[in-house]
Amino acid sequence: MADRSIKMKSSVEQCSSSESEQNSLDIDSKHFQPQSYVENLTKGFSLKQLMETESMLGKDITSLDSEMQTLVYENYNKFILATETIKQMTSDFKQMETGMSNLMARMENLSSFSLEINSRLQPKRESVARISETHSLLKKLQHLYDLPTKLKTALTKKNLSQAVELYLRSRIVLEQYREMPAFQGIDSDCMATLGELKEEIRKNFDMEDATIEVISESASLLLKLNENPDELRLLFLQSGGKCLSIEIAELSKEVEVWQKSNENDTNVLDLLAFIDLGSNTVITNLGLIVTSYKNLFKECCSPSESEKTLINFTMALVKNYFDVLEKRYGLDCPKAGKREENVSVLVRSLDKLYNKLQTLGQTLPDVDFGRASTDLISKVARSLCDRLLEDLKMSFESSLNLLREAIATSSLQGEDGTTSPTYIPSLVSQILNAVNQDVKNVLSTLEPFLDQSITFINMPYFYIPFCLQDVHEGTIVKYLSHISGRCEEFLDNNESDAKNASVDLLLVLSRMCFDASSSTVQHLLNYTTEQFRVRPSGTNVTPTATITATFRKASLNLLNQYVASEGDNMITLMEKSIENRNWMDYPEPRSARPAVKRIVEVIGKIDAKVGSVFEDGSRNDRGSDSSRLSYFGSVARQTRGLSQTSASSHVDRSLMSNIQKLFSEKVDLTAPVDFTKVSVVTAIVKNLLKAMLESVRVITIDRHGLHQFQVDCHFLHSYLWRFVNDESLVSTMLDDVMHSALNRCIDPSILSPSAVESISERVA
C-alpha cells in the first residue's frame, strides 16, 4: 500500500515537472523563463528563423505596449471620475443629514401642538356629535311629518315609483314610532294613502294598452309593499297574457287581410315581415314576461309550483301563436308551391321563427321550444308537399287532356279516322317526359329545405321524416300511385273517362305504364334519394318493387282492355255483316265480302300501331302449304262423305263435324296477353274468329252462301296468318267456321281450292 502511494506521488511530480517545463516556454504563461525560451530557440531554429522570430516578437511587444498605455489612460480617467462622484455624494449626504435633523424637530413640534389642540377641542367635539344626532333625528321627524303630504303629491302626479320609494325610506322609522300618540295620525294618513297607492298600481294590470314593462314594474312595486306573492304572480301572468293575446289577435287580423288581398297588393305584410312582426311583439314580450316572472317571484314563491304555472302559461300562449302561424302558412303554401323563390322565402321565415324560439327557450329550459317549433315546421313542410302533390295531380290531368286532344286531332287528320302508328310512340314519350319533368320541378322547388345554412335542417327529428315521409312517400310515391290508379280508372265502365276513352288512348297509357314499371319509377325514386341524400329504409317506406308491380299490373289491364275494345269493334263489324244478309238467297260469290276486307285492313292497322309501341314477339315457324290449306281438305272430305249418303240428315253432318273436332288442334281462347305485338293481335284475331264461328252457328245458308264463306275464310287465312304467333291457330279456327257453315247449309257443296284461289286472285 505504501509502495503504491509512493509510485502515485512520483507520477504526479513527474507530470507537474513536465507541465512546468512546458509552461516555462509559453510567453503567456506565468511560469515563463526567458533564458530557457532563448536557449530553446537557438537550439531548434536556424538563423533566418531566429531573425523572423525576433521581428515578430518586436511587433508584438510594440502592440502590447500601445494597448497597455491605452488601458492605463482609460482606467485613470474612470478612477478620476469615480473619485469626484464619491466626493459629491459625501457632500450631499451631509446636507441631507442637516435637513432631516431640522424635519425631525419640526415634526416633534407639530405632534405636541396637535395633542394640545385635541385636548382643548374634546368637549366641543362631543357637543357637536350630540347636536348632529339631534339634527338627524329632527330631519327624520320632519320627514315623517311631511310623509303623508309627499305621498299624496306623488300619487296625484302619478309618480307611483317615487311614492313607493318615499314610503320605503320611512317605513322603519314609522313602524318604530307608530305606537306613540304623536305619530298615530301620521301613520293613519300614510296607511290610507298607501292603500290608494296600491289600488292605483293595480289599475295598471287592467289597462288595455299596458306594456310588459309597466306590468313588470307594477308587480315589483307591489312586492316591495309586501303584497301577497302568490296572488301577484297570477295577476302578473293574467295581465301579461292579456297583452300577448291582443298582439296575437292583431296578427290574426293581418292574416285575414292577407287572405282577402291579391298578389299585387303592396299594403299587406309579406311572410318575412309577418314573422318579424310576430317575433318582435309576441315572442319578445313573452321572453320579457318569463324573465320578469323569474326575477320577481323566484325567491318569494314555491319554485315547483311557480315554475309549473309559468310553463302552462307559456305553452298556452305559444299554442295560440302557432295556430295563427299555421293559418298564415296554410295560405302561403299554395302560393309558395308555384315558384321556387317563394319556397325560399318560406324556408327563411321558418328559420327566423326557429331561431327566435330557440332564444326564448334559453329563458325557460324546461320547455322544449326547439321540438315545438320543429313540429310546426314539419306541419308547414307537409302542407307544402300536399299542395305540390295536388299540383302534380293537376299537371298529370292536364297532360292526359292534352294526350286525348292529340289523339283526337290525329284521328281527325288521318285518312281513315285513326291515329297514325308513327305518332303513337311520340305521345308515349311526351307524357312520360311530362311526368319526369314535373317530379324534378317539384324536387327543385323543395331544395331550399336542404340549404345547410338553415338551422333547423340539422335537427334529426325534422330532416329524416321530411325527406322520407313528406317528400319520398307523401309526394313522389303518392304521385306515382295516383298515376297508376288514374290509368286504371279507364278500365271501369261506370266511369265517364272509361266510356269516352279511345282505344289509342288505352294503348298509349298501357305503354306508358309499362315504361314506368321498367325504368321511370326506378329513375325518379333514385333521383329523389340522390337529391335529398337519404336512403329509404324501414317498414314505413314503400318498396320500389311494389310500385313497379302496380304499374305493370295497370299496363297489363290496359292492354287487355285495348284487346277487348278492338276485339269488340271487329266482332261488331263481323256480326253485322253476317246477321244483315239473306243467306238463303245468296248470289254466287264473286269476291270476299267488303266487311271481311275491312276487317283485314283494320287488323293490319292495329298490327302497325301495336308494333310501334311494343316489340314484335316470337312466332312459330310457318307450316307447309298443305297445313295452311288444311280446312280445304277437311271440308272436302266431309263433303265427299255427305255426297255418298244423300239420305243423311242434318244430325249426321253435325255428328261428323264433332268427330272431326276430336282430332283437330284445340285453340286456347283464354291465353294471357303479354307485352308483344304478336300476342296482342293474336288475341284480337282469336276473338274475331270465335265471334264469326258463333254467328255462323245461328244462321241457315244455301249453297252459294257456303261458297261465300269459303271465299271469305280463304281471304282471311291469306292475310291473318302473318299477324298471329301460330299459323295453325288461324287454320284451325277457320276450319271450325267452315264446319259450322257446312252444318248450317241446306245443300252443301264446296268450291275446289283452285276455284277459291282463282276468285281471290281475280278480285285482287
C-alpha positions in Angstrom: 0.0 0.0 0.0 2.9 2.4 0.9 4.7 1.4 -2.3 1.6 2.3 -4.4 1.3 5.7 -2.7 5.0 6.4 -3.4 4.6 5.5 -7.0 1.5 7.7 -7.4 3.3 10.6 -5.8 6.3 10.2 -8.1 4.0 10.0 -11.1 2.2 13.3 -10.1 5.5 15.0 -9.5 6.7 13.9 -13.0 3.5 15.3 -14.6 3.9 18.5 -12.6 7.5 18.9 -13.7 6.6 18.2 -17.3 3.8 20.8 -17.2 6.1 23.3 -15.6 8.7 22.7 -18.2 6.2 23.3 -21.0 4.8 26.4 -19.3 8.3 27.9 -18.9 8.5 28.1 -22.8 5.0 29.8 -23.1 5.3 33.6 -23.2 1.7 34.0 -22.0 2.3 31.7 -19.0 3.1 32.9 -15.5 5.9 30.3 -15.4 7.7 31.7 -18.4 11.5 31.7 -18.3 13.2 33.9 -20.8 16.6 32.1 -20.6 15.0 28.7 -21.3 12.9 30.2 -24.1 16.0 31.7 -25.8 18.0 28.5 -25.4 15.2 26.5 -26.9 15.0 28.9 -29.9 18.8 28.8 -30.6 18.8 25.0 -30.5 15.8 24.4 -32.7 15.7 27.3 -35.2 18.0 28.4 -38.0 19.4 31.9 -38.2 16.8 33.1 -40.6 14.0 31.7 -38.4 15.6 33.4 -35.4 15.6 36.7 -37.3 11.9 36.3 -38.2 11.0 35.3 -34.7 12.8 38.4 -33.4 11.0 40.6 -35.8 7.6 39.1 -34.9 8.3 39.4 -31.1 9.3 43.1 -31.6 6.0 43.8 -33.3 4.1 42.0 -30.6 5.9 43.9 -27.9 5.2 47.2 -29.6 1.5 46.3 -30.0 1.2 45.2 -26.4 2.9 48.4 -25.1 0.4 50.5 -27.1 -2.5 48.6 -25.7 -1.2 48.9 -22.2 -0.9 52.6 -22.5 -4.4 52.9 -23.8 -5.8 50.8 -20.9 -3.8 52.9 -18.4 -5.3 56.1 -19.7 -8.8 54.8 -19.8 -8.7 53.4 -16.3 -7.1 56.6 -15.0 -10.0 58.7 -16.4 -12.5 56.3 -14.8 -10.7 56.5 -11.5 -10.7 60.3 -11.5 -14.5 60.4 -12.3 -15.3 57.9 -9.5 -13.3 59.9 -7.1 -15.2 63.1 -7.9 -18.5 61.3 -7.7 -17.7 60.0 -4.2 -16.8 63.5 -3.1 -20.1 64.9 -4.4 -22.1 62.1 -2.7 -20.3 62.8 0.6 -21.3 66.5 0.4 -24.9 65.7 -0.5 -25.3 63.3 2.4 -24.1 65.9 4.8 -26.8 68.3 3.6 -29.4 65.7 3.8 -28.5 64.9 7.4 -28.8 68.5 8.3 -32.3 68.7 6.6 -33.5 65.5 8.3 -32.5 66.8 11.7 -34.5 70.0 11.1 -37.5 68.0 9.9 -37.5 65.8 13.0 -37.5 68.8 15.2 -40.4 70.3 13.4 -42.4 67.0 13.5 -42.0 66.9 17.2 -43.3 70.4 17.5 -46.4 69.5 15.3 -47.1 66.4 17.3 -47.1 68.3 20.6 -49.2 71.1 19.1 -51.8 68.5 17.8 -52.1 66.9 21.2 -52.7 70.2 22.8 -55.4 71.1 20.3 -57.2 67.7 20.7 -57.2 68.1 24.4 -58.7 71.6 24.1 -61.4 70.6 21.5 -62.6 67.3 23.0 -65.5 68.9 24.9 -66.6 70.8 21.9 -66.4 67.6 19.7 -68.8 65.7 22.0 -71.2 68.7 21.9 -71.1 68.8 18.1 -71.8 65.0 17.9 -74.8 65.4 20.1 -76.1 68.3 18.1 -75.6 66.2 14.8 -77.6 63.3 16.2 -80.3 65.7 17.3 -80.4 67.3 13.8 -80.6 63.9 12.1 -83.5 62.9 14.4 -85.2 66.2 13.7 -84.8 65.6 9.9 -86.3 62.1 10.3 -89.2 63.5 12.3 -89.7 66.3 9.8 -89.7 63.7 7.0 -92.3 61.7 8.9 -94.5 64.8 9.4 -94.1 65.6 5.7 -94.6 62.0 4.5 -98.4 62.0 4.1 -98.2 65.2 2.1 -95.4 63.9 -0.1 -97.1 60.6 -0.7 -100.3 62.4 -1.7 -98.4 64.7 -4.0 -96.6 61.8 -5.7 -99.8 59.8 -6.0 -101.6 62.8 -7.6 -98.8 63.3 -10.1 -98.9 59.5 -10.9 -95.3 59.2 -9.7 -96.0 55.8 -8.3 -92.5 54.5 -8.1 -91.4 57.8 -6.3 -94.3 57.3 -3.8 -93.2 53.8 -3.1 -89.6 54.9 -2.5 -90.7 57.6 -0.2 -92.7 55.1 1.9 -89.9 52.5 1.9 -87.4 55.1 3.2 -89.7 56.0 6.1 -91.2 52.6 6.8 -88.7 51.5 9.5 -88.9 54.8 11.4 -92.7 54.9 11.0 -93.0 51.4 12.4 -90.7 52.3 15.3 -92.7 55.3 16.4 -96.1 54.1 15.4 -97.3 53.5 18.9 -96.5 57.0 20.1 -99.7 59.2 20.2 -97.9 62.0 18.3 -97.3 59.7 15.3 -100.6 57.8 15.2 -102.2 60.4 13.0 -99.3 60.4 10.6 -99.4 56.6 10.5 -103.1 56.5 9.7 -102.7 59.1 7.0 -99.8 57.2 5.4 -101.7 53.9 5.6 -104.7 55.5 3.9 -102.6 57.0 1.1 -100.7 53.7 0.8 -104.0 51.8 0.2 -104.8 54.3 -2.6 -101.3 53.9 -3.9 -101.7 50.1 -4.1 -105.1 50.4 -5.9 -103.6 52.9 -8.4 -100.8 50.4 -9.1 -103.2 47.6 -9.5 -105.0 49.6 -12.2 -102.0 49.1 -14.4 -102.8 45.4 -14.7 -106.2 46.2 -16.1 -105.1 48.8 -18.7 -105.6 47.6 -22.3 -102.6 49.5 -23.6 -100.3 48.5 -20.7 -96.9 47.3 -21.8 -95.0 44.4 -20.3 -92.5 46.8 -18.8 -95.3 48.7 -17.0 -96.8 45.4 -15.7 -93.4 44.2 -14.5 -92.7 47.5 -12.7 -96.2 47.4 -11.1 -95.6 43.9 -9.8 -92.2 44.9 -8.5 -93.7 47.9 -6.6 -96.4 45.8 -5.0 -93.9 43.2 -3.9 -91.9 45.9 -2.2 -95.1 46.9 -0.4 -95.3 43.3 0.9 -98.3 42.3 -1.2 -99.1 38.5 -1.4 -96.6 37.0 -3.9 -98.9 34.1 -5.0 -101.7 36.5 -5.8 -99.4 38.9 -7.5 -97.8 36.2 -9.8 -101.2 35.1 -11.0 -102.2 38.7 -11.6 -99.0 39.3 -13.4 -99.4 36.4 -15.7 -103.1 37.2 -16.3 -102.3 40.8 -17.3 -99.3 39.7 -19.4 -101.3 37.1 -21.1 -104.0 39.7 -21.9 -101.3 41.9 -23.6 -100.0 39.0 -25.6 -103.5 37.9 -26.6 -104.1 41.4 -28.0 -100.9 41.1 -30.0 -101.9 37.6 -31.3 -105.3 39.0 -32.3 -103.6 41.8 -34.3 -101.5 39.1 -36.1 -104.7 37.2 -36.8 -106.2 40.3 -38.4 -103.2 40.6 -40.6 -103.8 37.0 -41.7 -107.4 37.9 -42.6 -106.2 40.9 -44.6 -103.7 38.7 -46.4 -106.4 36.2 -47.1 -108.6 38.8 -48.8 -105.7 40.5 -50.7 -104.3 39.7 -54.1 -100.7 39.1 -55.1 -100.2 42.7 -56.3 -101.4 44.4 -53.1 -98.5 46.2 -51.6 -100.3 47.3 -48.4 -100.2 43.9 -46.8 -97.3 42.3 -44.9 -95.3 39.6 -46.8 -94.3 36.4 -45.0 -90.9 37.6 -43.7 -92.4 40.9 -42.4 -95.2 39.0 -40.8 -92.8 36.7 -39.0 -90.6 39.7 -37.9 -93.7 41.4 -36.5 -94.7 38.3 -34.5 -91.1 37.8 -33.3 -90.7 41.4 -32.2 -94.1 41.5 -30.4 -95.3 38.1 -29.2 -92.0 36.2 -28.8 -90.1 39.2 -27.5 -92.7 40.2 -25.0 -93.2 36.6 -23.9 -89.5 36.4 -23.2 -89.8 39.6 -21.1 -92.7 38.1 -19.2 -90.7 34.9 -18.5 -87.6 36.8 -17.4 -89.5 39.3 -15.2 -91.6 36.5 -13.6 -88.4 34.6 -12.7 -86.7 37.7 -11.3 -89.8 38.8 -9.3 -91.1 35.6 -7.9 -88.1 33.3 -7.8 -87.4 33.7 -4.1 -90.8 34.5 -2.7 -92.8 31.6 -4.1 -92.6 27.9 -4.2 -90.2 27.0 -7.0 -92.0 23.9 -8.3 -95.5 25.5 -8.2 -94.2 28.8 -9.7 -92.3 27.0 -12.5 -95.3 24.8 -13.3 -97.6 27.8 -13.6 -95.2 29.6 -15.8 -94.7 26.6 -18.1 -98.5 26.2 -18.5 -98.9 29.9 -19.2 -96.1 29.9 -21.8 -97.3 26.8 -23.6 -100.9 28.1 -23.9 -99.7 31.3 -25.5 -97.3 29.6 -27.8 -100.1 27.3 -28.9 -102.3 30.3 -29.7 -99.5 31.9 -31.6 -98.7 28.7 -33.5 -102.4 28.5 -34.5 -102.1 31.9 -36.2 -98.8 30.9 -37.8 -100.3 27.7 -39.2 -103.2 29.6 -40.7 -100.8 32.1 -42.3 -98.5 29.4 -43.6 -101.6 27.5 -44.8 -102.4 30.5 -47.0 -98.8 30.9 -48.2 -98.1 27.3 -49.1 -100.3 27.2 -52.2 -98.6 30.4 -53.4 -95.2 29.2 -52.5 -95.6 26.0 -54.4 -95.8 27.9 -57.7 -92.3 29.4 -57.6 -89.0 28.2 -56.1 -88.2 31.7 -54.8 -91.4 31.7 -52.8 -90.4 28.5 -51.1 -87.0 30.1 -50.3 -88.8 32.9 -48.6 -91.0 30.4 -46.8 -87.9 28.4 -45.5 -86.1 31.6 -44.4 -89.2 32.7 -42.5 -89.3 29.3 -40.8 -85.6 29.6 -39.9 -86.2 33.0 -38.4 -89.0 31.7 -36.3 -87.0 28.7 -35.2 -84.0 30.8 -34.1 -86.3 33.2 -32.2 -87.9 30.4 -30.4 -84.6 28.9 -29.5 -83.6 32.2 -27.9 -86.9 32.1 -25.9 -86.1 28.6 -24.9 -82.9 29.8 -23.1 -85.1 31.7 -20.7 -87.2 28.6 -20.0 -85.0 25.5 -20.3 -87.8 23.1 -19.1 -89.8 23.8 -22.2 -88.6 22.2 -25.5 -89.3 25.1 -27.8 -86.9 23.5 -30.4 -89.2 20.5 -30.7 -92.3 22.5 -30.6 -91.1 24.8 -33.4 -89.8 21.8 -35.4 -93.3 20.3 -35.2 -94.7 23.5 -36.6 -92.1 23.5 -39.4 -92.9 19.9 -40.1 -96.6 20.7 -40.5 -95.8 23.6 -42.8 -93.5 21.4 -44.9 -96.0 18.6 -45.0 -98.7 21.1 -46.1 -96.4 22.3 -48.8 -95.8 18.8 -50.0 -99.5 18.1 -50.1 -100.0 21.2 -52.2 -97.2 20.2 -54.5 -98.8 16.7 -54.8 -102.1 18.3 -55.8 -100.2 20.4 -58.4 -98.6 17.2 -59.7 -102.0 15.6 -60.0 -103.5 18.6 -61.8 -100.5 18.6 -64.1 -100.9 14.9 -64.9 -104.6 15.5 -65.6 -103.6 18.3 -67.9 -101.2 16.0 -69.7 -104.0 13.4 -70.0 -106.3 16.0 -71.6 -103.5 17.1 -74.0 -102.9 13.5 -74.8 -106.6 12.9 -75.6 -106.7 16.1 -77.7 -103.6 15.0 -79.6 -105.1 11.6 -80.3 -108.4 13.1 -81.3 -106.7 15.6 -83.6 -104.5 12.9 -85.1 -107.6 10.7 -85.7 -109.4 13.6 -87.5 -106.4 14.3 -89.7 -106.0 10.6 -90.6 -107.4 9.3 -93.8 -109.4 6.5 -92.1 -110.1 8.4 -88.8 -107.4 6.6 -86.8 -104.2 7.7 -85.2 -101.0 7.3 -87.2 -98.9 4.4 -85.9 -95.8 6.6 -86.2 -97.4 9.3 -83.9 -98.2 7.0 -81.0 -94.6 6.5 -79.7 -94.1 10.3 -79.6 -97.3 10.5 -77.5 -95.9 8.0 -75.0 -92.6 9.9 -74.8 -94.5 13.2 -74.3 -96.5 12.1 -71.3 -93.5 10.3 -69.7 -91.3 13.4 -70.2 -94.0 15.5 -68.6 -94.2 13.2 -65.6 -90.4 13.2 -65.3 -90.2 17.0 -65.6 -93.0 17.6 -63.2 -91.3 15.5 -60.5 -88.0 17.1 -61.0 -89.6 20.6 -60.8 -91.2 19.7 -57.5 -87.9 18.4 -56.1 -86.2 21.5 -57.2 -88.9 23.6 -55.6 -88.2 21.8 -52.3 -84.4 22.3 -52.5 -84.4 25.4 -50.1 -85.2 22.9 -47.3 -81.7 21.4 -48.0 -79.8 24.6 -47.5 -77.1 23.9 -44.9 -77.3 27.5 -43.7 -80.8 26.8 -42.4 -80.6 26.0 -38.7 -83.5 23.6 -38.3 -82.3 21.4 -41.2 -79.7 19.8 -38.8 -82.5 18.5 -36.5 -82.8 14.7 -36.9 -86.4 14.7 -36.0 -87.2 17.1 -38.9 -84.8 16.2 -41.7 -85.3 12.4 -41.9 -89.1 12.4 -41.5 -89.3 15.3 -44.0 -87.2 13.6 -46.7 -88.7 10.1 -46.2 -92.3 10.6 -45.2 -93.2 14.0 -46.7 -91.1 14.0 -49.9 -90.4 10.4 -50.8 -93.6 8.8 -49.6 -96.0 11.7 -49.2 -95.2 13.3 -52.6 -93.4 11.2 -55.1 -94.7 7.7 -54.1 -98.3 9.0 -53.8 -98.0 10.8 -57.1 -96.8 7.6 -58.8 -99.6 5.7 -57.2 -102.0 8.3 -58.4 -100.8 7.9 -61.9 -101.3 4.1 -61.9 -104.6 4.4 -60.2 -105.8 7.2 -62.6 -104.8 5.0 -65.6 -106.8 2.1 -64.2 -109.9 4.3 -64.0 -110.1 3.9 -67.7 -110.9 0.2 -67.1 -114.1 1.0 -65.1 -117.1 1.1 -67.5 -119.0 3.1 -64.9 -116.6 6.0 -65.2 -117.2 8.7 -67.8 -113.5 8.6 -68.7 -113.6 4.9 -69.4 -116.7 5.3 -71.6 -115.2 8.1 -73.6 -111.7 6.7 -73.8 -110.4 5.8 -77.3 -108.6 2.6 -78.0 -105.5 4.5 -78.9 -105.5 6.2 -75.5 -105.6 2.8 -73.9 -102.6 1.7 -75.9 -100.6 4.8 -75.1 -101.4 4.5 -71.4 -100.5 0.8 -71.4 -97.1 1.5 -72.9 -96.6 4.5 -70.5 -97.3 2.2 -67.5 -95.0 -0.4 -69.0 -92.1 2.0 -69.4 -92.8 3.4 -65.9 -92.5 -0.1 -64.4 -89.4 -0.8 -66.4 -87.4 2.4 -65.8 -89.2 5.6 -65.0 -90.3 4.6 -61.4 -86.8 3.5 -60.5 -85.2 6.6 -62.1 -87.5 9.0 -60.2 -87.1 7.3 -56.9 -83.3 7.2 -57.3 -83.3 10.8 -58.3 -85.3 11.7 -55.2 -82.9 9.8 -53.0 -79.8 11.5 -54.5 -81.3 15.0 -54.2 -82.3 14.6 -50.6 -79.4 12.4 -49.5 -81.5 9.9 -47.5 -81.6 6.2 -48.3 -85.2 4.9 -48.0 -85.4 2.1 -45.4 -87.8 0.8 -42.8 -91.3 -0.6 -42.7 -92.9 2.8 -43.5 -91.2 3.1 -46.9 -92.9 1.7 -49.9 -90.6 -0.8 -51.7 -89.8 0.1 -55.3 -90.9 -3.3 -56.4 -94.4 -2.7 -55.1 -94.8 0.5 -57.2 -93.3 -1.1 -60.3 -95.6 -4.1 -59.8 -98.6 -1.7 -59.6 -97.6 -0.1 -62.9 -97.1 -3.4 -64.6 -100.5 -4.6 -63.5 -102.1 -1.4 -64.7 -100.2 -1.7 -68.0 -101.4 -5.3 -68.5 -105.0 -4.4 -67.6 -105.0 -1.5 -70.0 -103.6 -3.8 -72.7 -106.3 -6.4 -72.0 -108.9 -3.6 -72.2 -107.4 -2.5 -75.5 -107.6 -6.0 -76.8 -111.2 -6.3 -75.7 -112.1 -2.9 -77.2 -110.5 -3.6 -80.5 -111.9 -7.1 -80.5 -115.4 -5.7 -79.8 -115.1 -3.4 -82.8 -114.1 -6.3 -85.0 -116.8 -8.6 -83.6 -119.5 -5.9 -84.2 -118.4 -5.4 -87.7 -118.3 -9.2 -88.4 -121.6 -10.0 -86.7 -123.4 -7.2 -88.5 -122.0 -8.4 -91.8 -123.4 -11.9 -91.2 -126.7 -11.1 -89.5 -127.8 -8.5 -92.0 -127.6 -10.8 -95.0 -130.2 -13.1 -96.6 -128.1 -16.3 -96.7 -131.0 -18.4 -98.1 -131.0 -16.5 -101.4 -127.4 -15.5 -101.7 -125.9 -14.8 -105.2 -122.9 -16.7 -106.5 -119.7 -15.2 -104.8 -117.5 -13.0 -106.9 -115.1 -11.8 -104.2 -114.6 -11.7 -100.4 -117.3 -9.5 -98.8 -116.4 -5.8 -98.1 -116.8 -6.3 -94.4 -114.1 -9.1 -94.5 -111.8 -6.9 -96.5 -112.4 -4.0 -94.0 -111.6 -6.3 -91.1 -108.3 -7.4 -92.6 -107.5 -3.8 -93.3 -108.3 -2.7 -89.7 -106.3 -5.6 -88.2 -103.3 -4.6 -90.3 -103.5 -1.1 -88.9 -103.8 -2.5 -85.4 -100.7 -4.5 -86.0 -98.9 -1.4 -87.1 -100.0 0.6 -84.1 -99.2 -2.1 -81.6 -95.9 -2.7 -83.3 -95.0 0.9 -82.9 -95.1 0.7 -79.1 -94.3 -3.0 -78.3 -91.8 -5.5 -79.6 -92.8 -7.9 -82.3 -92.5 -11.1 -80.2 -91.8 -14.6 -81.3 -93.8 -16.6 -83.9 -93.8 -20.3 -84.7 -92.2 -21.3 -88.0 -94.7 -21.1 -90.9 -96.0 -24.6 -91.9 -96.2 -26.1 -95.4 -98.8 -25.3 -98.0 -100.8 -28.4 -97.1 -101.1 -27.3 -93.4 -102.1 -23.7 -94.5 -105.0 -25.2 -96.6 -106.0 -27.8 -94.0 -109.5 -26.7 -93.8 -110.0 -27.2 -97.6 -109.0 -30.9 -97.2 -111.1 -31.3 -94.1 -114.2 -29.7 -95.7 -113.7 -31.6 -98.9 -113.5 -34.9 -97.1 -116.6 -34.1 -95.2 -118.5 -33.1 -98.4 -117.4 -36.3 -100.2 -118.8 -38.3 -97.4 -122.0 -36.4 -97.5 -122.4 -36.9 -101.2 -122.1 -40.7 -100.9 -125.0 -40.8 -98.4 -127.6 -38.4 -99.9 -130.2 -39.5 -97.3 -128.1 -38.4 -94.4 -129.7 -36.0 -92.1 -128.5 -32.7 -90.5 -127.8 -34.6 -87.3 -125.4 -36.9 -89.3 -123.5 -33.9 -90.5 -123.2 -32.4 -87.0 -122.0 -35.7 -85.7 -119.3 -35.9 -88.3 -118.3 -32.3 -87.6 -118.0 -33.1 -83.9 -116.0 -36.2 -84.6 -113.7 -34.2 -86.8 -113.1 -31.7 -83.9 -111.9 -34.5 -81.7 -108.8 -34.9 -84.0 -108.2 -31.2 -84.6 -105.9 -28.9 -82.6 -107.5 -27.2 -79.6 -107.4 -23.3 -79.5 -106.9 -21.7 -76.1 -109.1 -18.6 -76.2 -108.2 -17.5 -72.7 -104.4 -17.4 -73.1 -102.9 -14.4 -71.3 -101.7 -11.4 -73.3 -98.1 -10.3 -73.0 -96.4 -7.1 -74.0 -95.7 -8.0 -77.6 -97.3 -7.1 -80.9 -97.9 -10.7 -81.9 -99.6 -11.6 -78.6 -102.0 -8.6 -78.8 -103.0 -9.1 -82.4 -103.4 -12.9 -81.9 -105.8 -12.3 -79.0 -107.9 -9.9 -81.2 -107.9 -12.4 -84.1 -109.0 -15.2 -81.9 -111.9 -13.2 -80.5 -112.8 -12.2 -84.1 -112.8 -15.7 -85.4 -114.6 -17.0 -82.4 -117.4 -14.4 -82.9 -117.5 -15.4 -86.6 -118.0 -19.0 -85.6 -120.8 -18.2 -83.2 -122.5 -16.0 -85.8 -122.4 -18.8 -88.4 -123.9 -21.3 -86.0 -127.1 -19.4 -85.7 -127.9 -18.9 -89.4 -129.1 -21.1 -92.2 -127.4 -20.8 -95.6 -127.7 -22.1 -99.2 -125.0 -23.4 -101.4 -123.9 -20.0 -102.7 -123.7 -18.7 -99.1 -121.5 -21.7 -98.3 -119.3 -20.8 -101.2 -119.2 -17.1 -99.9 -118.0 -18.3 -96.5 -115.4 -20.5 -98.3 -114.1 -17.5 -100.2 -114.1 -15.3 -97.0 -112.3 -17.9 -95.0 -109.7 -18.3 -97.7 -109.3 -14.5 -97.9 -109.0 -14.2 -94.1 -106.4 -17.0 -94.0 -104.4 -15.5 -96.7 -103.9 -12.3 -94.6 -104.4 -13.2 -91.0 -101.6 -15.8 -90.7 -98.9 -13.1 -90.8 -100.4 -11.3 -87.8 -100.6 -14.2 -85.3 -98.0 -16.2 -83.4 -99.1 -19.6 -84.8 -100.5 -20.0 -88.3 -102.2 -23.3 -87.3 -104.4 -21.3 -85.0 -106.0 -19.4 -87.9 -106.3 -22.6 -89.9 -108.0 -24.5 -87.0 -110.5 -21.7 -86.3 -111.3 -21.2 -90.0 -111.8 -25.0 -90.2 -114.4 -24.7 -87.4 -116.1 -21.9 -89.2 -116.4 -23.9 -92.4 -117.6 -27.0 -90.5 -120.3 -24.9 -88.9 -121.2 -23.4 -92.3 -121.5 -26.9 -93.8 -123.7 -27.9 -90.9 -125.9 -24.9 -91.4 -126.1 -25.4 -95.2 -129.2 -26.9 -96.7 -127.5 -28.3 -99.9 -123.7 -28.4 -99.1 -121.1 -28.5 -101.8 -117.8 -26.6 -101.8 -115.6 -25.0 -104.4 -112.3 -26.5 -105.2 -109.2 -24.8 -103.7 -108.2 -23.7 -107.2 -111.6 -22.1 -107.8 -111.4 -20.3 -104.5 -107.9 -19.1 -105.2 -109.0 -18.0 -108.7 -111.8 -15.9 -107.3 -109.4 -14.3 -104.7 -106.8 -13.6 -107.4 -109.3 -12.2 -109.7 -110.5 -9.9 -107.0 -107.0 -8.8 -106.2 
